[in-house]
Amino acid sequence: MEKGENTKDWSDPIVDEVRAVRDAHARKFDYDLGAIFKDLIRQQEENQGQGWQYVRLPAKRIEKKKTGTHL
């Protein structure tokens, strides 16, 4: 996609499917973030009970970009 090209008409079937699944899940909980989070944790714990493994990566420190000197 070229810089400045109108992205309004852009569509990707995989992105559309992921968004639809995410919206359907959120709709089940009336878009309540706390309830959505609790359900995701419940699903994670359920999956771990079935032998799934989750990887926890250490947090990365983000360094501030240095800008030009101001006089």
C-alpha positions in Angstrom: 0.0 0.0 0.0 1.4 3.3 -1.0 2.0 6.1 1.6 -1.0 8.4 1.6 -3.3 5.8 -0.1 -6.8 5.8 1.4 -6.9 2.9 3.8 -10.7 3.1 4.2 -11.3 0.7 1.4 -8.6 -1.7 2.4 -9.7 -5.1 3.7 -8.1 -8.3 4.6 -10.2 -11.5 5.1 -8.0 -12.7 8.1 -8.1 -9.3 9.8 -11.9 -9.2 9.2 -12.4 -12.7 10.7 -10.3 -11.9 13.8 -12.2 -8.7 14.4 -15.6 -10.5 14.0 -14.5 -13.2 16.5 -13.3 -10.5 18.9 -16.5 -8.5 18.6 -18.7 -11.6 19.1 -16.8 -12.5 22.3 -17.0 -8.9 23.6 -20.8 -8.8 22.7 -21.3 -11.8 25.0 -20.2 -9.7 27.9 -21.9 -6.5 26.8 -18.4 -5.0 26.1 -17.6 -5.1 29.8 -13.7 -5.1 29.8 -13.6 -6.6 33.3 -15.9 -9.5 32.3 -14.0 -10.1 29.1 -10.7 -10.2 30.9 -12.0 -12.7 33.5 -13.3 -14.9 30.7 -9.9 -14.8 28.9 -8.2 -15.8 32.1 -10.7 -18.6 32.7 -10.0 -19.9 29.2 -6.3 -19.7 29.7 -6.5 -21.7 33.0 -8.8 -24.2 31.3 -6.3 -24.6 28.4 -3.4 -25.0 30.8 -5.3 -27.8 32.5 -5.4 -29.5 29.2 -1.6 -29.3 28.8 -1.3 -26.0 26.9 1.8 -24.0 27.7 2.0 -20.3 27.7 5.2 -18.4 27.3 5.9 -15.3 29.4 8.4 -13.0 28.0 10.2 -10.4 30.1 9.1 -6.8 29.6 11.2 -4.8 27.3 12.5 -1.4 28.3 11.8 1.2 25.7 14.4 3.9 25.5 13.4 7.4 24.6 14.5 8.5 21.2 17.1 11.2 21.4 16.0 14.3 19.5 18.2 17.1 18.2 19.8 19.5 20.7 17.9 22.6 21.6 20.0 25.8 22.1 
